[in-house]
Amino acid sequence: MEISYDDLFMFTSLGLIFAFLITFVGFFFNGILVIITFRNSNMHSLCNVLIAMQAVADSVMNSCSFMYLYLYLKHKLLLDRHCYYAMFASFYAMNVTVLLMFWIGIDRLLSVKYAVW
């Protein structure tokens, strides 16, 4: 079965709408988390700052849906090389997010193991 170029864009429209909904919800709640973390002095612990950094990285990672929307509306495809450069910030943020999850886990483990941490 062969899918035409127009069918490909038609099938992706529902997924793109869903991804945009998730992106805006994510931007909203990640923004609230970052604002609360930095305005409230009780939230300035290492773990909370790491979680706020992860929220920023998640927002950067989810910002790739803007590129998808632009390409969808213009009915364009990118070459691999151009796609890499266009998505570099999202790829980098994805790796930073995974690393921050590791450090948050280490921080929580040390908090439980040693009460003074």
MMTF fields as JSON, N, C-alpha, C and O atoms, coordinates in Angstrom:
{
  "mmtfVersion": "1.0.0",
  "mmtfProducer": "UNKNOWN",
  "numBonds": 467,
  "numAtoms": 468,
  "numGroups": 117,
  "numChains": 1,
  "numModels": 1,
  "chainsPerModel": [1],
  "groupsPerChain": [117],
  "chainIdList": ["A"],
  "bondAtomList": [4, 2, 8, 6, 12, 10, 16, 14, 20, 18, 24, 22, 28, 26, 32, 30, 36, 34, 40, 38, 44, 42, 48, 46, 52, 50, 56, 54, 60, 58, 64, 62, 68, 66, 72, 70, 76, 74, 80, 78, 84, 82, 88, 86, 92, 90, 96, 94, 100, 98, 104, 102, 108, 106, 112, 110, 116, 114, 120, 118, 124, 122, 128, 126, 132, 130, 136, 134, 140, 138, 144, 142, 148, 146, 152, 150, 156, 154, 160, 158, 164, 162, 168, 166, 172, 170, 176, 174, 180, 178, 184, 182, 188, 186, 192, 190, 196, 194, 200, 198, 204, 202, 208, 206, 212, 210, 216, 214, 220, 218, 224, 222, 228, 226, 232, 230, 236, 234, 240, 238, 244, 242, 248, 246, 252, 250, 256, 254, 260, 258, 264, 262, 268, 266, 272, 270, 276, 274, 280, 278, 284, 282, 288, 286, 292, 290, 296, 294, 300, 298, 304, 302, 308, 306, 312, 310, 316, 314, 320, 318, 324, 322, 328, 326, 332, 330, 336, 334, 340, 338, 344, 342, 348, 346, 352, 350, 356, 354, 360, 358, 364, 362, 368, 366, 372, 370, 376, 374, 380, 378, 384, 382, 388, 386, 392, 390, 396, 394, 400, 398, 404, 402, 408, 406, 412, 410, 416, 414, 420, 418, 424, 422, 428, 426, 432, 430, 436, 434, 440, 438, 444, 442, 448, 446, 452, 450, 456, 454, 460, 458, 464, 462],
  "bondOrderList": [1, 1, 1, 1, 1, 1, 1, 1, 1, 1, 1, 1, 1, 1, 1, 1, 1, 1, 1, 1, 1, 1, 1, 1, 1, 1, 1, 1, 1, 1, 1, 1, 1, 1, 1, 1, 1, 1, 1, 1, 1, 1, 1, 1, 1, 1, 1, 1, 1, 1, 1, 1, 1, 1, 1, 1, 1, 1, 1, 1, 1, 1, 1, 1, 1, 1, 1, 1, 1, 1, 1, 1, 1, 1, 1, 1, 1, 1, 1, 1, 1, 1, 1, 1, 1, 1, 1, 1, 1, 1, 1, 1, 1, 1, 1, 1, 1, 1, 1, 1, 1, 1, 1, 1, 1, 1, 1, 1, 1, 1, 1, 1, 1, 1, 1, 1],
  "groupList": [{"groupName": "MET", "atomNameList": ["N", "CA", "C", "O"], "elementList": ["N", "C", "C", "O"], "formalChargeList": [0, 0, 0, 0], "bondAtomList": [1, 0, 2, 1, 3, 2], "bondOrderList": [1, 1, 2], "singleLetterCode": "M", "chemCompType": "L-PEPTIDE LINKING"}, {"groupName": "GLU", "atomNameList": ["N", "CA", "C", "O"], "elementList": ["N", "C", "C", "O"], "formalChargeList": [0, 0, 0, 0], "bondAtomList": [1, 0, 2, 1, 3, 2], "bondOrderList": [1, 1, 2], "singleLetterCode": "E", "chemCompType": "L-PEPTIDE LINKING"}, {"groupName": "ILE", "atomNameList": ["N", "CA", "C", "O"], "elementList": ["N", "C", "C", "O"], "formalChargeList": [0, 0, 0, 0], "bondAtomList": [1, 0, 2, 1, 3, 2], "bondOrderList": [1, 1, 2], "singleLetterCode": "I", "chemCompType": "L-PEPTIDE LINKING"}, {"groupName": "SER", "atomNameList": ["N", "CA", "C", "O"], "elementList": ["N", "C", "C", "O"], "formalChargeList": [0, 0, 0, 0], "bondAtomList": [1, 0, 2, 1, 3, 2], "bondOrderList": [1, 1, 2], "singleLetterCode": "S", "chemCompType": "L-PEPTIDE LINKING"}, {"groupName": "TYR", "atomNameList": ["N", "CA", "C", "O"], "elementList": ["N", "C", "C", "O"], "formalChargeList": [0, 0, 0, 0], "bondAtomList": [1, 0, 2, 1, 3, 2], "bondOrderList": [1, 1, 2], "singleLetterCode": "Y", "chemCompType": "L-PEPTIDE LINKING"}, {"groupName": "ASP", "atomNameList": ["N", "CA", "C", "O"], "elementList": ["N", "C", "C", "O"], "formalChargeList": [0, 0, 0, 0], "bondAtomList": [1, 0, 2, 1, 3, 2], "bondOrderList": [1, 1, 2], "singleLetterCode": "D", "chemCompType": "L-PEPTIDE LINKING"}, {"groupName": "LEU", "atomNameList": ["N", "CA", "C", "O"], "elementList": ["N", "C", "C", "O"], "formalChargeList": [0, 0, 0, 0], "bondAtomList": [1, 0, 2, 1, 3, 2], "bondOrderList": [1, 1, 2], "singleLetterCode": "L", "chemCompType": "L-PEPTIDE LINKING"}, {"groupName": "PHE", "atomNameList": ["N", "CA", "C", "O"], "elementList": ["N", "C", "C", "O"], "formalChargeList": [0, 0, 0, 0], "bondAtomList": [1, 0, 2, 1, 3, 2], "bondOrderList": [1, 1, 2], "singleLetterCode": "F", "chemCompType": "L-PEPTIDE LINKING"}, {"groupName": "THR", "atomNameList": ["N", "CA", "C", "O"], "elementList": ["N", "C", "C", "O"], "formalChargeList": [0, 0, 0, 0], "bondAtomList": [1, 0, 2, 1, 3, 2], "bondOrderList": [1, 1, 2], "singleLetterCode": "T", "chemCompType": "L-PEPTIDE LINKING"}, {"groupName": "GLY", "atomNameList": ["N", "CA", "C", "O"], "elementList": ["N", "C", "C", "O"], "formalChargeList": [0, 0, 0, 0], "bondAtomList": [1, 0, 2, 1, 3, 2], "bondOrderList": [1, 1, 2], "singleLetterCode": "G", "chemCompType": "PEPTIDE LINKING"}, {"groupName": "ALA", "atomNameList": ["N", "CA", "C", "O"], "elementList": ["N", "C", "C", "O"], "formalChargeList": [0, 0, 0, 0], "bondAtomList": [1, 0, 2, 1, 3, 2], "bondOrderList": [1, 1, 2], "singleLetterCode": "A", "chemCompType": "L-PEPTIDE LINKING"}, {"groupName": "VAL", "atomNameList": ["N", "CA", "C", "O"], "elementList": ["N", "C", "C", "O"], "formalChargeList": [0, 0, 0, 0], "bondAtomList": [1, 0, 2, 1, 3, 2], "bondOrderList": [1, 1, 2], "singleLetterCode": "V", "chemCompType": "L-PEPTIDE LINKING"}, {"groupName": "ASN", "atomNameList": ["N", "CA", "C", "O"], "elementList": ["N", "C", "C", "O"], "formalChargeList": [0, 0, 0, 0], "bondAtomList": [1, 0, 2, 1, 3, 2], "bondOrderList": [1, 1, 2], "singleLetterCode": "N", "chemCompType": "L-PEPTIDE LINKING"}, {"groupName": "ARG", "atomNameList": ["N", "CA", "C", "O"], "elementList": ["N", "C", "C", "O"], "formalChargeList": [0, 0, 0, 0], "bondAtomList": [1, 0, 2, 1, 3, 2], "bondOrderList": [1, 1, 2], "singleLetterCode": "R", "chemCompType": "L-PEPTIDE LINKING"}, {"groupName": "HIS", "atomNameList": ["N", "CA", "C", "O"], "elementList": ["N", "C", "C", "O"], "formalChargeList": [0, 0, 0, 0], "bondAtomList": [1, 0, 2, 1, 3, 2], "bondOrderList": [1, 1, 2], "singleLetterCode": "H", "chemCompType": "L-PEPTIDE LINKING"}, {"groupName": "CYS", "atomNameList": ["N", "CA", "C", "O"], "elementList": ["N", "C", "C", "O"], "formalChargeList": [0, 0, 0, 0], "bondAtomList": [1, 0, 2, 1, 3, 2], "bondOrderList": [1, 1, 2], "singleLetterCode": "C", "chemCompType": "L-PEPTIDE LINKING"}, {"groupName": "GLN", "atomNameList": ["N", "CA", "C", "O"], "elementList": ["N", "C", "C", "O"], "formalChargeList": [0, 0, 0, 0], "bondAtomList": [1, 0, 2, 1, 3, 2], "bondOrderList": [1, 1, 2], "singleLetterCode": "Q", "chemCompType": "L-PEPTIDE LINKING"}, {"groupName": "LYS", "atomNameList": ["N", "CA", "C", "O"], "elementList": ["N", "C", "C", "O"], "formalChargeList": [0, 0, 0, 0], "bondAtomList": [1, 0, 2, 1, 3, 2], "bondOrderList": [1, 1, 2], "singleLetterCode": "K", "chemCompType": "L-PEPTIDE LINKING"}, {"groupName": "TRP", "atomNameList": ["N", "CA", "C", "O"], "elementList": ["N", "C", "C", "O"], "formalChargeList": [0, 0, 0, 0], "bondAtomList": [1, 0, 2, 1, 3, 2], "bondOrderList": [1, 1, 2], "singleLetterCode": "W", "chemCompType": "L-PEPTIDE LINKING"}],
  "groupTypeList": [0, 1, 2, 3, 4, 5, 5, 6, 7, 0, 7, 8, 3, 6, 9, 6, 2, 7, 10, 7, 6, 2, 8, 7, 11, 9, 7, 7, 7, 12, 9, 2, 6, 11, 2, 2, 8, 7, 13, 12, 3, 12, 0, 14, 3, 6, 15, 12, 11, 6, 2, 10, 0, 16, 10, 11, 10, 5, 3, 11, 0, 12, 3, 15, 3, 7, 0, 4, 6, 4, 6, 4, 6, 17, 14, 17, 6, 6, 6, 5, 13, 14, 15, 4, 4, 10, 0, 7, 10, 3, 7, 4, 10, 0, 12, 11, 8, 11, 6, 6, 0, 7, 18, 2, 9, 2, 5, 13, 6, 6, 3, 11, 17, 4, 10, 11, 18],
  "groupIdList": [1, 2, 3, 4, 5, 6, 7, 8, 9, 10, 11, 12, 13, 14, 15, 16, 17, 18, 19, 20, 21, 22, 23, 24, 25, 26, 27, 28, 29, 30, 31, 32, 33, 34, 35, 36, 37, 38, 39, 40, 41, 42, 43, 44, 45, 46, 47, 48, 49, 50, 51, 52, 53, 54, 55, 56, 57, 58, 59, 60, 61, 62, 63, 64, 65, 66, 67, 68, 69, 70, 71, 72, 73, 74, 75, 76, 77, 78, 79, 80, 81, 82, 83, 84, 85, 86, 87, 88, 89, 90, 91, 92, 93, 94, 95, 96, 97, 98, 99, 100, 101, 102, 103, 104, 105, 106, 107, 108, 109, 110, 111, 112, 113, 114, 115, 116, 117],
  "secStructList": [7, 7, 7, 7, 2, 2, 2, 2, 2, 2, 2, 2, 2, 2, 2, 2, 2, 2, 2, 2, 2, 2, 2, 2, 2, 2, 2, 2, 2, 2, 2, 2, 2, 2, 2, 2, 2, 2, 2, 7, 4, 4, 4, 7, 1, 2, 2, 2, 2, 2, 2, 2, 2, 2, 2, 2, 2, 2, 2, 2, 2, 2, 6, 2, 2, 2, 2, 2, 2, 2, 2, 2, 2, 2, 6, 7, 7, 7, 7, 2, 2, 2, 2, 2, 2, 2, 6, 2, 2, 2, 2, 2, 2, 2, 2, 2, 2, 2, 2, 2, 2, 2, 2, 2, 2, 2, 2, 2, 2, 2, 2, 2, 2, 7, 6, 6, 7],
  "xCoordList": [0.839, 0.0, 0.884, 1.819, 0.598, 1.389, 0.573, -0.606, 1.198, 0.534, 1.056, 2.265, 0.15, 0.565, 1.016, 0.795, 1.638, 2.136, 0.992, 1.138, -0.137, -1.285, -1.919, -2.354, -1.971, -2.52, -1.661, -2.181, -0.354, 0.556, 0.242, 0.185, 0.042, -0.275, -1.68, -1.917, -2.604, -3.95, -3.946, -4.624, -3.181, -3.132, -2.455, -2.782, -1.527, -0.795, -1.527, -1.112, -2.595, -3.261, -3.834, -3.716, -4.439, -4.987, -3.89, -4.029, -2.815, -1.69, -1.052, -0.618, -0.996, -0.416, -1.291, -0.768, -2.59, -3.494, -3.35, -3.301, -3.282, -3.104, -1.763, -1.694, -0.704, 0.621, 0.647, 1.29, -0.047, -0.096, -0.86, -0.474, -1.927, -2.67, -1.785, -1.756, -1.079, -0.177, 0.942, 1.342, 1.451, 2.538, 2.099, 2.821, 0.922, 0.466, 0.157, 0.441, -0.411, -0.65, 0.683, 0.829, 1.65, 2.973, 3.678, 4.288, 3.606, 4.198, 3.566, 4.263, 2.257, 1.55, 1.997, 2.403, 1.922, 2.245, 3.741, 4.119, 4.596, 6.036, 6.378, 7.224, 5.728, 5.955, 5.523, 6.228, 4.365, 3.896, 4.889, 5.196, 5.39, 6.337, 7.614, 8.113, 8.142, 9.369, 9.125, 9.95, 8.0, 7.699, 7.552, 8.103, 6.828, 6.633, 7.96, 8.224, 8.79, 10.068, 10.964, 11.626, 11.004, 11.927, 11.337, 12.101, 10.031, 9.437, 9.319, 9.374, 9.157, 8.976, 10.335, 10.974, 10.772, 12.098, 12.158, 13.244, 11.015, 11.008, 11.278, 11.555, 11.199, 11.366, 12.761, 12.948, 13.733, 15.068, 16.008, 17.224, 15.49, 16.352, 16.912, 16.425, 17.936, 18.586, 17.613, 17.617, 16.787, 15.84, 14.837, 14.547, 14.313, 13.329, 13.945, 13.299, 15.18, 15.858, 16.11, 15.965, 16.487, 16.675, 15.362, 15.346, 14.269, 12.966, 12.574, 12.012, 12.861, 12.568, 13.416, 12.932, 14.684, 15.534, 14.998, 15.046, 14.49, 13.911, 12.649, 12.385, 11.874, 10.669, 11.045, 10.365, 12.116, 12.58, 13.048, 12.717, 13.825, 14.304, 13.146, 13.179, 12.124, 10.941, 10.217, 9.727, 10.152, 9.507, 10.285, 9.693, 11.603, 12.429, 12.247, 12.146, 12.206, 12.032, 10.674, 10.576, 9.638, 8.311, 8.118, 7.14, 9.023, 8.896, 9.116, 8.868, 9.575, 9.756, 8.419, 8.396, 7.32, 6.026, 5.715, 4.91, 6.344, 6.173, 6.786, 6.234, 7.932, 8.562, 7.672, 7.515, 7.091, 6.195, 4.986, 4.568, 4.429, 3.279, 3.66, 2.917, 4.795, 5.239, 5.41, 4.947, 6.072, 6.283, 4.964, 4.783, 4.05, 2.75, 1.957, 1.373, 1.937, 1.164, 1.76, 1.033, 3.072, 3.73, 3.857, 4.327, 3.444, 3.559, 4.995, 5.24, 5.924, 7.335, 7.92, 7.431, 8.96, 9.744, 11.173, 11.636, 11.869, 13.252, 14.198, 13.871, 15.358, 16.422, 16.945, 16.757, 17.595, 18.1, 19.025, 18.928, 19.918, 20.878, 20.168, 20.497, 19.212, 18.483, 17.582, 17.396, 17.04, 16.209, 17.046, 16.583, 18.268, 19.154, 19.4, 19.299, 19.719, 19.99, 18.731, 18.803, 17.602, 16.358, 15.926, 15.299, 16.256, 15.82, 16.92, 16.734, 18.058, 19.195, 18.843, 19.182, 18.174, 17.826, 16.903, 17.049, 15.963, 15.057, 15.8, 15.553, 16.715, 17.499, 18.379, 18.49, 19.002, 19.866, 19.044, 19.462, 17.883, 17.022, 16.536, 16.39, 16.285, 15.852, 16.943, 16.646, 18.198, 19.301, 19.527, 19.84, 19.376, 19.513, 18.418, 18.672, 17.21, 16.096, 16.388, 16.129, 16.919, 17.246, 18.335, 18.259, 19.34, 20.403, 19.866, 20.265, 18.966, 18.389, 17.534, 17.512, 16.829, 16.069, 16.997, 16.661, 18.155, 19.141, 19.605, 19.657, 19.942, 20.445, 19.356, 19.65, 18.12, 17.023, 16.859, 16.622, 16.985, 16.913, 18.037, 17.814, 19.249, 20.386, 20.14, 20.399, 19.644, 19.354, 18.307, 18.455, 17.258, 16.21, 16.741, 16.382, 17.596, 18.18, 19.039, 18.962, 19.853, 20.685, 19.842, 20.209, 18.717, 17.83, 17.217, 17.049, 16.892, 16.296, 17.372, 17.15, 18.523, 19.597, 20.222, 20.47, 20.476, 21.109, 20.161, 19.887, 19.673, 18.664, 19.197, 18.409, 20.484, 21.033, 21.218, 21.488, 21.088, 21.256, 20.172, 20.112],
  "yCoordList": [-1.171, 0.0, 1.234, 1.338, 2.134, 3.346, 4.543, 4.671, 5.408, 6.604, 7.803, 7.993, 8.595, 9.77, 10.881, 10.82, 11.868, 13.019, 13.75, 14.15, 13.93, 14.609, 13.782, 14.329, 12.457, 11.592, 11.635, 11.57, 11.743, 11.804, 13.017, 12.898, 14.163, 15.357, 15.3, 15.866, 14.636, 14.504, 13.639, 13.96, 12.542, 11.641, 12.286, 11.968, 13.177, 13.784, 14.949, 15.414, 15.428, 16.611, 16.356, 17.219, 15.214, 14.918, 14.77, 15.253, 14.116, 13.98, 15.316, 15.546, 16.191, 17.514, 18.359, 19.074, 18.288, 19.021, 18.512, 19.306, 17.206, 16.62, 17.029, 17.356, 17.015, 17.406, 18.875, 19.234, 19.726, 21.137, 21.361, 22.204, 20.625, 20.731, 20.351, 21.056, 19.264, 18.818, 19.828, 20.084, 20.406, 21.381, 22.615, 23.078, 23.154, 24.351, 24.068, 24.903, 22.924, 22.547, 22.395, 22.842, 21.765, 21.603, 22.923, 23.113, 23.843, 25.174, 25.886, 26.504, 25.796, 26.47, 25.937, 26.708, 24.623, 24.053, 24.1, 24.298, 23.926, 24.07, 25.506, 25.743, 26.465, 27.864, 28.177, 28.876, 27.659, 27.858, 27.247, 27.855, 26.066, 25.397, 26.22, 26.371, 26.749, 27.551, 28.844, 29.236, 29.502, 30.752, 30.514, 31.269, 29.492, 29.197, 28.837, 29.243, 28.079, 27.671, 28.863, 28.901, 29.819, 30.933, 32.085, 32.9, 32.194, 33.249, 32.869, 33.737, 31.586, 31.125, 30.718, 29.802, 31.385, 31.094, 29.711, 29.155, 29.156, 27.807, 26.729, 25.58, 27.097, 26.127, 26.189, 25.715, 26.758, 26.92, 25.784, 25.975, 24.628, 23.478, 22.946, 23.276, 22.125, 21.578, 20.793, 20.927, 19.981, 19.155, 20.024, 19.76, 21.041, 21.898, 22.681, 22.878, 23.129, 23.831, 22.877, 23.263, 21.635, 20.645, 20.358, 20.204, 20.288, 20.051, 21.239, 21.047, 22.465, 23.648, 23.655, 24.015, 23.254, 23.163, 22.119, 22.307, 21.025, 20.0, 20.515, 20.163, 21.334, 21.914, 22.825, 22.829, 23.59, 24.446, 23.586, 23.864, 22.536, 21.652, 20.938, 20.735, 20.556, 19.935, 20.904, 20.508, 22.169, 23.16, 23.361, 23.488, 23.389, 23.514, 22.285, 22.392, 21.121, 19.887, 19.866, 19.412, 20.353, 20.352, 21.457, 21.442, 22.408, 23.5, 23.028, 23.781, 21.803, 21.283, 21.169, 21.098, 21.151, 21.058, 22.313, 22.262, 23.446, 24.641, 24.442, 24.891, 23.766, 23.45, 22.501, 22.656, 21.519, 20.593, 21.325, 21.045, 22.263, 23.01, 23.836, 23.863, 24.503, 25.307, 24.434, 24.788, 23.303, 22.407, 21.841, 21.657, 21.569, 21.041, 22.07, 21.747, 23.302, 24.335, 24.7, 25.078, 24.59, 24.914, 23.696, 23.825, 22.523, 21.271, 21.055, 20.829, 21.131, 20.961, 19.799, 19.436, 19.237, 18.219, 18.724, 19.484, 18.306, 18.718, 17.572, 16.406, 17.904, 16.918, 16.556, 17.303, 15.418, 14.976, 16.007, 16.28, 16.579, 17.543, 18.783, 19.259, 19.304, 20.481, 20.166, 21.002, 18.979, 18.562, 18.493, 18.892, 17.993, 17.919, 19.303, 19.494, 20.262, 21.616, 22.292, 23.041, 22.045, 22.651, 22.085, 22.784, 20.834, 20.177, 20.027, 19.333, 20.663, 20.479, 20.871, 20.137, 22.005, 22.44, 21.425, 21.153, 20.87, 19.873, 18.595, 18.008, 18.159, 16.959, 17.176, 16.302, 18.348, 18.65, 18.693, 18.136, 19.345, 19.437, 18.057, 17.8, 17.169, 15.819, 15.095, 14.408, 15.244, 14.608, 15.247, 14.545, 16.558, 17.238, 16.776, 16.594, 16.586, 16.128, 14.761, 14.531, 13.867, 12.53, 12.625, 11.944, 13.456, 13.624, 14.248, 13.847, 15.223, 15.841, 14.847, 14.894, 13.948, 12.92, 12.044, 11.661, 11.731, 10.933, 11.681, 11.101, 12.967, 13.737, 13.984, 14.033, 14.139, 14.271, 12.971, 12.999, 11.843, 10.551, 10.363, 9.853, 10.774, 10.688, 11.599, 11.208, 12.806, 13.736, 13.167, 13.263, 12.581, 12.002, 10.8, 10.603, 9.993, 8.845, 9.304, 8.735, 10.325, 10.838, 11.49, 11.445, 12.096, 12.693, 11.639, 11.864, 10.507, 9.443, 8.731, 8.401, 8.502, 7.773, 8.599, 8.086, 9.876, 10.761, 11.932, 12.728, 12.027, 13.038, 14.46, 15.38, 14.677, 16.032, 16.506, 17.689, 15.655, 16.041, 16.992, 17.452],
  "zCoordList": [0.0, 0.0, 0.0, 0.795, -0.86, -0.993, -0.516, -0.847, 0.253, 0.761, -0.011, -0.143, -0.508, -1.271, -0.321, 0.889, -0.891, -0.146, 0.555, 1.711, -0.119, 0.481, 1.598, 2.611, 1.409, 2.45, 3.711, 4.825, 3.533, 4.672, 5.541, 6.765, 4.938, 5.702, 6.296, 7.363, 5.632, 6.164, 7.431, 8.407, 7.411, 8.561, 9.763, 10.906, 9.513, 10.62, 11.27, 12.332, 10.667, 11.214, 12.611, 13.481, 12.842, 14.169, 15.206, 16.33, 14.847, 15.762, 16.088, 17.217, 15.104, 15.312, 16.238, 17.093, 16.084, 16.971, 18.403, 19.342, 18.571, 19.898, 20.498, 21.683, 19.705, 20.19, 20.597, 21.583, 19.844, 20.202, 21.496, 22.306, 21.696, 22.946, 24.127, 25.136, 24.009, 25.067, 25.278, 26.414, 24.189, 24.293, 25.07, 25.952, 24.753, 25.46, 26.922, 27.781, 27.219, 28.611, 29.338, 30.476, 28.681, 29.274, 29.513, 30.565, 28.553, 28.738, 29.933, 30.737, 30.039, 31.126, 32.485, 33.354, 32.666, 33.971, 34.275, 35.43, 33.28, 33.528, 33.894, 34.756, 33.246, 33.594, 35.016, 35.744, 35.414, 36.793, 37.772, 38.798, 37.472, 38.361, 38.521, 39.636, 37.428, 37.488, 38.268, 39.093, 38.009, 38.711, 40.215, 41.017, 40.596, 42.016, 42.675, 43.807, 41.971, 42.555, 42.833, 43.871, 41.953, 42.147, 42.952, 43.47, 43.08, 43.9, 45.366, 46.237, 45.645, 47.013, 47.581, 47.064, 48.628, 49.183, 49.84, 50.0, 50.22, 50.797, 49.743, 50.087, 48.471, 47.386, 46.759, 45.639, 47.454, 46.886, 47.254, 47.253, 47.564, 47.838, 46.515, 45.434, 46.633, 45.441, 44.576, 43.352, 45.2, 44.44, 43.688, 42.521, 44.332, 43.673, 42.523, 41.494, 42.683, 41.59, 40.422, 39.262, 40.726, 39.66, 38.932, 37.711, 39.68, 39.059, 38.185, 37.107, 38.633, 37.817, 36.547, 35.474, 36.672, 35.478, 34.508, 33.292, 35.047, 34.187, 33.503, 32.353, 34.186, 33.574, 32.409, 31.383, 32.556, 31.457, 30.287, 29.135, 30.586, 29.521, 28.834, 27.62, 29.593, 28.99, 28.061, 27.003, 28.457, 27.595, 26.306, 25.234, 26.401, 25.194, 24.311, 23.088, 24.944, 24.176, 23.469, 22.329, 24.136, 23.533, 22.513, 21.765, 22.469, 21.501, 20.063, 19.122, 19.887, 18.528, 17.787, 16.558, 18.523, 17.837, 17.03, 16.1, 17.372, 16.548, 15.171, 14.166, 15.13, 13.838, 13.042, 11.831, 13.729, 13.039, 12.453, 11.33, 13.222, 12.722, 11.499, 10.517, 11.544, 10.406, 9.161, 8.077, 9.325, 8.187, 7.676, 6.472, 8.592, 8.193, 7.397, 6.363, 7.879, 7.194, 5.841, 4.922, 5.716, 4.444, 3.519, 2.389, 3.992, 3.237, 2.748, 1.563, 3.684, 3.351, 4.138, 5.208, 3.587, 4.263, 4.375, 3.525, 5.417, 5.61, 5.286, 5.507, 4.767, 4.619, 6.002, 6.962, 6.095, 7.396, 8.028, 9.224, 7.235, 7.761, 8.299, 9.386, 7.561, 8.012, 9.209, 10.093, 9.225, 10.356, 11.625, 12.694, 11.519, 12.686, 13.26, 14.472, 12.417, 12.898, 13.434, 14.409, 12.824, 13.282, 14.629, 15.425, 14.888, 16.116, 17.156, 18.155, 16.935, 17.837, 19.269, 20.198, 19.475, 20.831, 21.506, 22.698, 20.759, 21.334, 21.697, 22.751, 20.823, 21.12, 22.347, 23.207, 22.417, 23.557, 24.842, 25.858, 24.812, 25.998, 26.432, 27.627, 25.472, 25.806, 26.598, 27.575, 26.185, 26.899, 28.258, 29.22, 28.359, 29.643, 30.599, 31.79, 30.09, 30.923, 31.525, 32.706, 30.727, 31.236, 32.303, 33.325, 32.076, 33.061, 34.345, 35.438, 34.228, 35.417, 36.201, 37.431, 35.508, 36.217, 37.048, 38.168, 36.5, 37.238, 38.491, 39.575, 38.346, 39.485, 40.521, 41.715, 40.099, 41.053, 41.835, 43.042, 41.158, 41.843, 42.848, 43.945, 42.476, 43.404, 44.613, 45.751, 44.363, 45.459, 46.398, 47.616, 45.859, 46.707, 47.48, 48.641, 46.842, 47.534, 48.705, 49.794, 48.488, 49.571, 50.66, 51.834, 50.287, 51.289, 52.211, 53.409, 51.639, 52.438, 53.267, 54.432, 52.662, 53.334, 54.455, 55.546, 54.185, 55.153, 55.412, 54.515, 56.623, 56.945, 56.841, 56.621, 56.989, 56.936, 55.491, 55.282, 54.514, 53.103, 52.739, 51.599]
}
